[in-house]
């Protein structure tokens, strides 16, 4: 029975991934802070035949997260961990991001992600197998001026994940980084601006699962937007800045 752990599983990409993997013979371990929405997702996954365990906790709580992961792995060794929990960052009025918002974004998107990923690295290395997926963003390649902390945390996850992949692969542990474009989610719904090539969370889940099955180092989509984002890093600063003007937006606060 494969055991799959997903953080941020109460909505959006996390919930879509949970439903995608839900099937007889699969055990899901789902985490989010909002227990009511999490229980709704868990019930849907059970209806699809999976067994499901849930845990409501904040990924910023390093000690509690570590204890939960070690207890879970001891009872049901983890085969796949998808590190998905995150927040938008940015400023609701499109102004400069506040210090408080920036630090909260770093605490959730980067420190919170590593609070999950790094204990799983240790556990999987001891076992000699397993797979970890970090949910980053195309903003890792093309930073968004209206969400600097978000862009920075996603770039850090990309760099950290790829560096770890090179070290972990020879020891039987796979590390993948997912960089989606615009996805229709509750969190994405807070954006007021142009959202080219936006796709449903369900379609994103299919692409992510396909990429993980192929063990791609970077799972980037949609392909045309991913190519533009990756190529933007090669542009002179003046051209890159002008090219990003169309991606200005306002954003509220939301968590998945």
Residue, then its C-alpha position, 0 to 999 in steps of 0.5 A: x500500500x503506497x503511503x502519500x503525505x500531502x501538506x496544505x491538503x484542504x483546498x487547491x492543488x493539495x486537495x486536488x492531488x489528494x483526490x487524484x491519488x485516492x484509490x483502493x490500496x492507497x493510504x493518504x496522510x493529509x495536513x492543513x490548518x483548517x480541520x473542517x475543510x480538511x475533513x471534507x477532502x478526507x471524506x471525498x478521498x475515502x469515498x474513492x477507496x483510499x484510507x486516510x489519516x488527517x492532522x491539523x497543524x501549522x507547518x511553522x511549528x518545527x518541533x510538532x511537525x517533526x514529531x508528527x512525521x516521525x510518528x507517522x513514518x514509524x507507523x506507515x513508512x512514507x513513500x511520497x511526501x508533497x510539500x504544498x502548504x503556502x501563502x500568497x504574500x504581497x500587499x492587498x492594495x498592490x503597494x510594497x509588501x509589509x515587513x510583517x507579511x514578508x516575514x510571515x511568507x518566509x516562515x510559511x513558504x520556506x521555513x514551513x516547507x523545510x520543516x516538513x521536507x528535511x525530517x522526511x529526507x532523514x527518514x527516507x535516507x535511513x530507509x533507502x527509498x522515498x520521494x519528496x516533491x516541493x511545490x514551488x512556482x514559475x515565480x521562482x524563475x520570473x520574480x513578481x514585483x507585487x509578491x517579492x517574498x513569495x517569489x523569493x521563497x519559491x526560488x529558494x525551494x527550487x535551488x534547495x530542492x535541486x541541490x538536494x536531488x543531486x545528493x539524494x538520488x544515489x542513495x535511493x531518495x528522489x527529490x522533485x521541484x514543481x513550478x506551476x503557473x496560474x492555477x484556479x484555487x482559493x488562493x489564486x482567486x485572491x489575485x486581481x490581474x492577468x492570469x494567462x494560461x490558467x488551469x484547474x487544480x485538477x489539471x495541475x494535479x494530473x501534470x504533477x503526478x505525471x511528472x513525479x512518476x517520471x521523476x522529473x527534476x523540475x515539473x514546470x507547466x504550462x509549457x509555453x509560460x514555463x519557457x518564457x519564465x525560464x528565459x526571462x532570467x537571461x534578459x537584461x534587467x531593463x527588458x526583464x522589468x518591462x516584460x513583467x509589467x503585464x503581470x502586475x496584480x493586487x492580492x489579498x491574504x489566503x492560505x491553502 
